Amino acid sequence: MKRKPFYVVTTILLALSFILGGCSATTGTSKFYVLNPLSNSGPVMELGKDLSIGVGPIKFPGYLTQPQIVTRVSANEIKISEFKRWAVYLPDHFSQILADNLSTLLSTERIYVFPWKKSTPIQYQVLIDISHFEAGVDGEVQLTAKWEIMGENDKDDTLIKKSNYNHGKLLLSAISKG
């Protein structure tokens, strides 16, 4: 594999972990939450403006495709909140935030969210299968995902990893309170 995929991998790991860092809500009887992209604090690495990356498809387990926020109570039990909800459809929103984060971290505008046009020149495609993305009762958020980077030549430029991120109380701290 060429050297560029290593930087893409590192950046994808950063972008995924930064997704855990931002969430905001509106007030009212029900609270609605969104993920926030990274602030534009400058790129982590510049791989060239011509680098193009396709993000997706990203798969979520069924219990995360509903509007209610999910809290993990134990290894085999989840709590679904009726009054704490995603303001947008989480799988689509997650994909867009990841694309925005990659764009910021790699300093390129050529990040495309699945599905893209067949004529779009994709050099690397990032596929993600999320198995967990919820807060625990302590407010710590867990994101567990298997992800794959495929290059233009699928067989030669494929990298598959599984990552587990725990982020203390940044994303859903308000969710687990009350």
Backbone torsions as a table, in degrees:
resi	resn	phi	psi	omega
1	MET	NA	144.1	-179.3
2	LYS	-70.8	169.3	-177.4
3	ARG	-68.9	-33.9	-177.7
4	LYS	-56.4	-41.4	-179.8
5	PRO	-58.1	-31.2	177.8
6	PHE	-60.3	-43.9	179.5
7	TYR	-69.2	-36.6	177.0
8	VAL	-63.3	-43.3	179.0
9	VAL	-59.8	-49.6	-179.8
10	THR	-58.6	-43.3	-178.7
11	THR	-68.2	-38.3	178.1
12	ILE	-63.7	-41.8	176.8
13	LEU	-60.2	-43.7	177.6
14	LEU	-63.3	-45.1	-178.0
15	ALA	-63.2	-40.6	177.5
16	LEU	-64.6	-43.6	-178.4
17	SER	-68.4	-33.0	179.0
18	PHE	-70.8	-22.8	176.0
19	ILE	-60.7	-32.2	179.3
20	LEU	-68.3	-14.2	-172.4
21	GLY	-89.5	-6.5	-174.8
22	GLY	-137.0	126.6	176.6
23	CYS	-154.6	139.7	177.1
24	SER	-137.9	160.9	-175.1
25	ALA	-134.8	159.8	171.2
26	THR	-105.4	165.7	-178.2
27	THR	-96.5	167.8	-179.3
28	GLY	134.0	-172.7	178.4
29	THR	-60.6	-51.1	174.1
30	SER	-94.7	147.6	175.0
31	LYS	-109.8	138.1	-178.2
32	PHE	-118.2	134.6	-173.0
33	TYR	-119.7	148.9	173.8
34	VAL	-135.7	158.6	172.0
35	LEU	-86.8	148.4	177.9
36	ASN	-112.4	137.2	175.4
37	PRO	-73.6	167.5	175.4
38	LEU	-58.8	149.4	171.0
39	SER	-73.2	153.6	-176.5
40	ASN	-80.2	77.0	-177.9
41	SER	-95.1	11.7	179.4
42	GLY	103.2	156.8	-176.2
43	PRO	-73.4	151.0	172.9
44	VAL	-79.6	-38.1	178.2
45	MET	-152.6	148.0	176.5
46	GLU	-113.5	117.2	-178.2
47	LEU	-103.6	3.8	-179.2
48	GLY	111.3	140.1	-177.7
49	LYS	-67.6	-17.1	-177.1
50	ASP	-87.8	-5.3	178.3
51	LEU	-67.1	129.9	178.3
52	SER	-125.0	133.4	-176.6
53	ILE	-128.8	133.0	173.9
54	GLY	-100.5	128.1	179.9
55	VAL	-103.5	114.2	175.7
56	GLY	118.9	171.1	4.4
57	PRO	-72.6	153.1	176.0
58	ILE	-113.5	125.0	-179.0
59	LYS	-100.7	138.5	176.5
60	PHE	-121.2	147.9	172.7
61	PRO	-66.4	152.7	-175.5
62	GLY	-52.9	-37.2	-176.7
63	TYR	-68.3	-13.5	177.7
64	LEU	-99.3	3.9	-179.1
65	THR	-99.8	11.4	176.8
66	GLN	-104.8	163.9	-175.5
67	PRO	-71.2	-22.0	-176.6
68	GLN	-73.8	145.2	175.8
69	ILE	-76.6	138.9	-178.1
70	VAL	-108.5	133.2	173.9
71	THR	-118.7	133.4	178.1
72	ARG	-86.0	119.7	-179.7
73	VAL	-87.6	-40.6	177.5
74	SER	-152.3	-178.0	-177.4
75	ALA	-56.9	-32.4	-176.4
76	ASN	-118.8	12.9	-178.1
77	GLU	-133.8	134.9	175.0
78	ILE	-123.3	155.8	176.6
79	LYS	-117.5	129.1	179.7
80	ILE	-106.8	119.1	-176.7
81	SER	-83.7	134.0	177.0
82	GLU	-82.6	-24.9	-173.6
83	PHE	-109.1	-5.4	175.8
84	LYS	-114.2	113.9	-169.6
85	ARG	-134.9	156.5	170.5
86	TRP	-75.2	135.0	179.3
87	ALA	-75.5	-18.2	-179.2
88	VAL	-135.5	168.6	177.9
89	TYR	-69.1	114.2	-170.9
90	LEU	-54.9	-48.5	-178.1
91	PRO	-57.7	-43.0	178.6
92	ASP	-68.0	-42.7	-178.7
93	HIS	-64.7	-43.7	178.4
94	PHE	-58.5	-45.8	179.7
95	SER	-59.6	-44.3	-178.3
96	GLN	-68.3	-40.5	178.9
97	ILE	-65.3	-41.3	176.6
98	LEU	-61.3	-43.2	177.6
99	ALA	-62.0	-43.4	177.8
100	ASP	-61.5	-42.8	179.9
101	ASN	-64.7	-42.8	177.5
102	LEU	-62.7	-40.7	178.6
103	SER	-60.1	-44.0	178.5
104	THR	-66.1	-48.0	-175.3
105	LEU	-69.9	-31.8	-178.1
106	LEU	-98.9	-4.1	-179.5
107	SER	55.1	50.4	175.6
108	THR	-142.5	145.7	176.6
109	GLU	-93.2	-2.4	-174.1
110	ARG	-92.0	55.8	175.2
111	ILE	-114.3	125.1	-175.1
112	TYR	-120.5	139.2	179.0
113	VAL	-96.6	136.1	178.8
114	PHE	-64.0	137.7	-0.8
115	PRO	-87.3	141.5	176.7
116	TRP	-112.2	167.8	179.2
117	LYS	-65.6	147.3	179.1
118	LYS	-60.0	-27.7	-178.8
119	SER	-80.9	-5.0	-179.6
120	THR	-69.9	126.2	-178.4
121	PRO	-80.0	97.8	-179.0
122	ILE	-98.7	121.6	176.4
123	GLN	-87.5	-38.1	178.5
124	TYR	-134.8	140.2	177.0
125	GLN	-119.4	133.6	179.6
126	VAL	-107.5	115.7	176.8
127	LEU	-108.0	137.3	-176.6
128	ILE	-134.0	136.6	175.2
129	ASP	-121.6	103.9	-175.8
130	ILE	-87.5	129.4	177.3
131	SER	-104.8	-27.8	176.9
132	HIS	-141.0	136.8	170.8
133	PHE	-157.0	82.4	-178.0
134	GLU	-155.9	164.3	176.0
135	ALA	-90.7	150.9	170.5
136	GLY	-87.7	175.5	179.1
137	VAL	-64.3	-21.0	177.0
138	ASP	-83.6	-3.1	179.0
139	GLY	91.2	-7.6	178.6
140	GLU	-75.7	131.3	-176.7
141	VAL	-94.6	138.1	177.3
142	GLN	-117.6	131.7	172.5
143	LEU	-125.0	118.2	176.4
144	THR	-121.2	126.8	-176.2
145	ALA	-148.9	143.4	168.4
146	LYS	-98.6	130.4	-178.3
147	TRP	-134.6	153.8	-175.1
148	GLU	-137.0	136.5	173.2
149	ILE	-113.4	122.9	177.6
150	MET	-113.3	132.3	174.9
151	GLY	-86.9	-177.7	-179.6
152	GLU	-58.1	-35.7	176.0
153	ASN	-100.7	91.4	-170.3
154	ASP	-45.8	-45.0	-174.3
155	LYS	-71.0	-39.9	-174.9
156	ASP	-83.1	-29.4	-173.3
157	ASP	-115.1	46.7	-180.0
158	THR	-111.4	133.7	177.3
159	LEU	-130.3	128.9	180.0
160	ILE	-122.0	130.8	179.7
161	LYS	-139.8	158.5	170.6
162	LYS	-121.9	131.7	-177.4
163	SER	-128.2	147.1	177.2
164	ASN	-128.9	120.0	-179.7
165	TYR	-115.3	131.9	171.1
166	ASN	-118.5	130.1	-177.8
167	HIS	-130.0	119.7	-175.1
168	GLY	-70.0	104.9	162.4
169	LYS	56.8	18.9	179.3
170	LEU	-87.7	-45.6	-174.0
171	LEU	-75.4	-52.4	-170.8
172	LEU	-118.9	34.3	-176.9
173	SER	-60.5	-37.7	-180.0
174	ALA	-72.0	-24.7	-176.6
175	ILE	-70.6	-41.5	-174.7
176	SER	-82.1	-8.9	176.0
177	LYS	-87.7	133.5	174.1
178	GLY	68.5	NA	NA
